[in-house]
Amino acid sequence: MAEMVLEPLHKSESPHLRLFLSADIVGSTAFKQNASALQAQEQSATHSHVNRSPFPSWFTIVLQFYQQAEQSFAMQWQEISTQNTSGDGDDFFGDPPELWKTIGDEVLFSKRIDHPWQAVVCMHAWVATIEGLRGFLTDNKLNVKSTAWLADFPLRNNEIVLRKVTTSTLQDADDTYILNNQNALRDYYETNSSGYIRDFIGPSIDTGFRITQFASVRKLAISIELAYLLSCEQVRATKEPKLYARGNYVLPSFTLKYDGQQHLKGVLNGQAYPIFWIDLDPNNPLSLAEDKVTNNPKPSAPDIFHLADTFIESQPRPAGQLGARPSHMTKSKFLELTRQRGERQAVALARNQDVR
């Protein structure tokens, strides 16, 4: 009897994390309403449409926001990655972030994460991107807020791929939905996405969108998984700085804050969810004075890590699923395993050894 040989997992099917990043214009609704009203008044006063743009005045600002977000994020990522001179940039930085989609005045990106430090590097580039966007938006009396979260794939959250509908795709349609999606995913990655539209679905995606309500100009809202990961890596980078340095690049640290627990619709079965955030303006005198009055101290990275870790450990395991956790919790052993694999690669590369 011939021995059955299992094919290796395709990249899209191998266990991994994905970081999601959202940037949303603050004040856009009022801006568009006021801009449209002003444009109508000007046209009525002159009784002429000669030499006027066919587009409303607010359209240029929103379009600029979209384009600058994509271009600036790519430039920030390139600038950071070129600081690496150690020869192992692929392991340290991973795949570049990519545009996910736009929703109204919100633009979203995602990045595959194969090692926790890749998320830290990406967040560094993202924070710099947000500050750049803020510059041109404030000139137009607008601002920007941001949210970031992690999701694990491919079991608790999933990628879906839809083919752009043609006559042939309609003829080939059937009800084998899961198999069709897996085949489409392989085609998507192997053909450079030509003819396909990809999206992400799952409980972690839903939770990420829920926590966007806690983002503000100052507060970059993050999921508990991302708070766990960032604080863990900051603690480890402090203890082992050489391991986390690549050429001229050293992993940054973030000012992590905590705002207590809030109930999120449909999340944690009604249990309150911990609200973590990155302080984007930690040295602002007004913010510091406000924090002092409201007794909102700056917790240390070990404190944030301990809180996030304790909360995740407190979550019940579903009956019959030994070691499993609620679908929106991604701490598990995966972070530890990817970190160990990444550190083994880093050490092996330093010693010119192969890693299996």
C-alpha positions in Angstrom: 0.0 0.0 0.0 1.5 3.3 -1.1 2.2 5.8 1.7 0.0 8.8 1.7 2.0 12.0 1.2 0.5 15.2 2.6 1.1 18.4 0.6 2.6 21.2 2.5 0.3 23.9 3.7 -0.1 26.9 1.3 1.0 30.2 2.8 -2.6 31.3 3.2 -3.4 28.1 5.1 -0.5 28.2 7.6 -1.2 29.5 11.1 -0.4 33.2 11.4 -1.5 36.5 12.9 -2.6 39.5 10.9 -2.4 43.1 12.1 -5.2 45.4 11.1 -4.8 49.2 11.1 -7.5 51.8 10.6 -7.3 55.6 10.1 -10.5 57.7 10.1 -10.9 61.4 9.4 -12.3 63.3 12.5 -14.8 66.0 11.7 -15.4 64.9 8.1 -19.2 64.9 8.2 -19.5 68.5 9.3 -16.7 69.5 6.9 -18.5 67.9 3.9 -21.8 69.5 4.9 -20.3 73.0 5.3 -18.1 72.7 2.2 -21.1 71.7 0.1 -23.3 74.5 1.5 -20.6 77.1 0.9 -20.0 75.9 -2.7 -23.7 76.1 -3.4 -23.9 79.6 -2.0 -21.0 80.7 -4.2 -22.5 79.2 -7.3 -25.9 80.8 -6.5 -24.3 84.2 -6.0 -22.4 84.2 -9.3 -25.1 82.4 -11.2 -22.4 80.7 -13.1 -20.7 77.3 -13.2 -17.9 78.4 -15.6 -14.4 77.3 -14.6 -15.7 75.5 -11.5 -14.6 71.9 -10.7 -17.3 69.3 -11.3 -16.3 67.8 -7.9 -17.3 69.2 -4.5 -14.5 70.9 -2.6 -14.4 68.3 0.2 -13.7 65.5 -2.4 -10.1 66.7 -2.9 -9.4 66.5 0.9 -10.8 63.0 1.2 -9.0 61.8 -1.9 -5.8 63.3 -0.7 -6.3 61.5 2.7 -6.6 58.1 0.9 -3.6 58.6 -1.3 -1.4 60.1 1.3 -2.3 57.3 3.7 -1.2 54.6 1.3 1.9 56.5 0.0 3.1 57.7 3.4 2.7 54.2 5.0 4.7 52.6 2.2 7.4 55.3 2.5 7.6 54.9 6.3 7.9 51.2 6.0 10.6 51.5 3.3 12.5 54.0 5.4 12.5 51.7 8.5 13.3 48.5 6.6 16.3 50.2 4.8 17.8 50.9 8.3 18.4 47.2 8.6 21.9 46.1 7.6 22.1 42.8 9.4 21.0 40.6 6.4 17.9 39.1 7.9 15.4 41.8 7.2 12.8 39.3 5.8 12.6 37.7 9.3 12.6 40.9 11.2 10.2 42.9 9.0 8.2 40.3 7.1 5.9 41.2 4.2 5.1 44.9 3.8 1.7 46.2 4.9 -1.0 46.4 2.2 -4.2 48.3 1.6 -7.2 46.3 2.8 -10.1 48.6 1.8 -11.7 52.0 2.3 -15.0 52.6 4.1 -16.4 56.1 3.8 -13.8 58.4 5.3 -11.8 55.4 6.8 -8.9 53.6 5.2 -7.7 50.2 6.4 -4.5 48.3 6.0 -3.4 44.8 7.0 -0.1 43.0 7.5 0.7 39.4 7.9 2.6 38.8 11.2 4.9 35.7 11.5 6.8 37.0 14.6 5.7 39.4 17.3 8.4 42.0 16.6 7.0 42.4 13.0 3.9 43.9 14.6 6.0 46.3 16.7 7.9 47.5 13.6 4.7 47.9 11.7 3.1 49.9 14.5 6.2 52.2 14.5 5.7 52.9 10.8 1.9 53.3 11.3 2.3 55.9 14.1 4.6 57.9 12.0 2.1 57.7 9.1 -0.8 58.9 11.4 1.3 61.9 12.5 2.0 62.8 8.8 -1.7 62.6 8.0 -2.5 64.8 10.9 -0.3 67.5 9.5 -2.3 68.2 6.3 -5.7 67.5 7.9 -5.3 70.1 10.7 -4.6 72.7 8.0 -8.2 72.0 6.9 -9.6 72.0 10.5 -9.8 68.2 10.4 -7.9 65.5 12.3 -7.4 61.8 12.3 -8.0 58.9 14.8 -6.8 55.4 14.6 -7.4 51.8 15.8 -5.2 48.7 15.5 -5.9 45.1 16.3 -4.7 41.5 15.8 -6.5 38.5 14.4 -5.4 34.9 14.2 -5.8 32.8 11.0 -7.0 30.5 9.5 -9.3 28.8 12.0 -11.0 31.4 14.1 -10.8 34.1 11.5 -10.7 33.5 7.7 -9.8 35.1 4.4 -12.4 35.0 1.8 -11.9 35.6 -1.9 -14.6 36.5 -4.4 -14.0 36.4 -8.1 -15.1 39.3 -10.2 -18.3 38.0 -11.8 -18.1 37.1 -15.4 -20.1 34.7 -17.6 -17.6 31.9 -17.0 -17.7 32.3 -13.2 -21.5 32.2 -13.2 -21.3 28.9 -15.3 -18.8 27.4 -12.8 -20.8 28.4 -9.7 -21.8 25.6 -7.3 -22.6 25.3 -3.6 -19.2 23.8 -2.4 -18.5 27.1 -0.7 -15.6 26.3 1.6 -13.7 24.3 -1.0 -14.3 26.9 -3.6 -12.9 29.6 -1.3 -9.8 27.6 -0.5 -9.1 27.1 -4.2 -9.8 30.7 -4.9 -7.3 31.7 -2.1 -4.6 29.6 -3.6 -5.3 31.2 -7.0 -5.3 34.7 -5.4 -1.8 34.3 -3.9 -0.4 32.4 -6.9 -1.7 34.8 -9.6 -1.0 38.1 -7.8 -4.7 38.6 -7.0 -5.7 39.2 -10.6 -9.4 38.9 -11.0 -10.2 38.4 -7.3 -11.4 40.5 -4.4 -10.2 39.5 -0.9 -11.6 40.3 2.5 -11.3 39.1 6.1 -14.1 37.9 8.3 -14.3 36.5 11.9 -14.9 37.4 15.5 -11.6 39.2 15.9 -12.4 41.5 12.9 -15.8 42.3 14.5 -14.1 43.1 17.8 -11.6 45.4 16.1 -14.3 47.5 14.6 -16.1 47.6 17.9 -13.1 49.2 19.7 -12.8 52.0 17.1 -15.4 53.9 19.2 -12.7 54.4 21.8 -10.2 56.0 19.5 -9.6 59.7 19.5 -7.0 62.2 18.2 -4.8 61.3 21.2 -5.8 57.7 21.7 -4.8 55.0 19.2 -7.2 52.3 20.4 -5.7 48.7 20.4 -7.1 45.3 21.1 -6.1 43.3 24.2 -4.0 40.9 22.0 -2.0 43.8 20.5 -1.6 45.3 24.0 -0.3 41.9 25.2 2.1 41.6 22.3 3.5 45.2 22.3 4.0 45.2 26.1 5.6 41.7 26.0 8.1 42.7 23.3 8.9 46.0 25.1 9.7 44.1 28.3 11.9 41.6 26.4 13.6 44.3 24.3 14.6 46.0 27.5 16.1 42.8 28.9 17.7 41.7 25.6 18.4 44.8 23.5 20.9 43.2 21.2 18.5 40.5 20.1 16.0 43.2 19.0 18.5 45.5 17.2 18.9 45.2 13.4 21.7 47.4 12.0 20.7 51.0 12.7 17.2 50.1 13.7 16.2 49.4 17.3 12.6 48.4 18.2 10.7 51.4 19.5 8.7 51.6 22.7 5.2 53.0 23.0 3.4 54.8 25.8 0.6 52.3 26.6 -2.4 53.3 28.6 -5.5 51.7 30.0 -9.1 53.1 30.3 -10.8 50.3 32.3 -13.4 47.9 30.9 -16.3 48.6 28.6 -19.2 46.4 27.3 -18.9 45.8 23.6 -22.0 44.6 21.7 -21.6 40.9 20.9 -18.1 40.6 22.4 -17.1 38.4 25.3 -20.7 37.1 25.8 -21.6 40.3 27.6 -18.5 40.5 29.8 -16.7 43.9 29.8 -13.7 44.3 27.5 -10.4 46.0 28.6 -9.7 49.2 26.7 -6.0 49.7 25.9 -4.5 52.5 23.8 -1.3 54.1 22.6 -0.8 57.7 23.7 0.1 59.6 20.5 0.8 62.8 22.4 2.4 61.7 25.7 4.4 64.9 26.3 1.6 67.4 25.6 1.4 69.7 28.7 -2.4 69.8 28.6 -2.6 66.0 28.4 -0.2 65.6 31.3 -2.1 68.1 33.4 -5.4 66.3 32.6 -3.9 62.9 33.4 -2.8 64.2 36.8 -6.3 65.6 37.6 -8.1 62.5 36.5 -5.6 60.3 38.2 -4.7 58.5 35.0 -1.1 57.4 35.5 1.4 56.1 33.0 1.6 52.4 33.6 4.9 50.6 32.8 5.1 48.0 30.1 5.4 45.1 32.7 2.2 46.4 34.3 0.3 46.4 31.0 1.7 43.0 30.1 0.6 41.6 33.5 -2.9 43.0 33.2 -3.4 41.8 29.6 -1.9 38.4 30.5 -4.1 38.0 33.6 -7.2 39.0 31.8 -6.6 36.5 28.9 -5.8 33.7 31.4 -9.1 34.5 33.3 -11.2 33.6 30.2 -12.9 30.2 30.4 -12.1 27.5 28.0 -15.0 26.3 25.9 -16.3 22.8 27.0 -14.7 20.0 25.0 -11.9 22.2 23.6 -8.9 21.6 25.8 -6.6 24.6 25.7 -8.9 26.5 23.4 -9.9 30.1 24.2 -12.8 32.3 23.1 -12.5 33.1 19.4 -11.4 36.7 19.8 -8.5 35.8 22.1 -5.3 35.1 20.3 -2.7 34.9 23.0 -2.5 31.1 23.2 0.8 29.4 22.5 1.1 30.9 19.0 2.8 34.1 20.1 5.3 32.1 22.1 5.9 29.6 19.3 6.4 32.3 16.7 8.7 34.2 19.0 10.8 31.1 19.7 11.0 30.3 16.0 12.0 33.8 15.2 14.7 34.0 17.9 16.1 30.7 16.7 16.3 32.1 13.2 18.0 35.2 14.5 20.6 33.3 16.4 21.2 30.9 13.6 21.6 33.6 11.1 24.1 35.2 13.4 26.0 31.9 13.5 25.4 31.2 9.7 23.5 28.0 10.6 20.5 26.5 9.0 17.2 26.2 10.9 14.6 23.5 10.4 
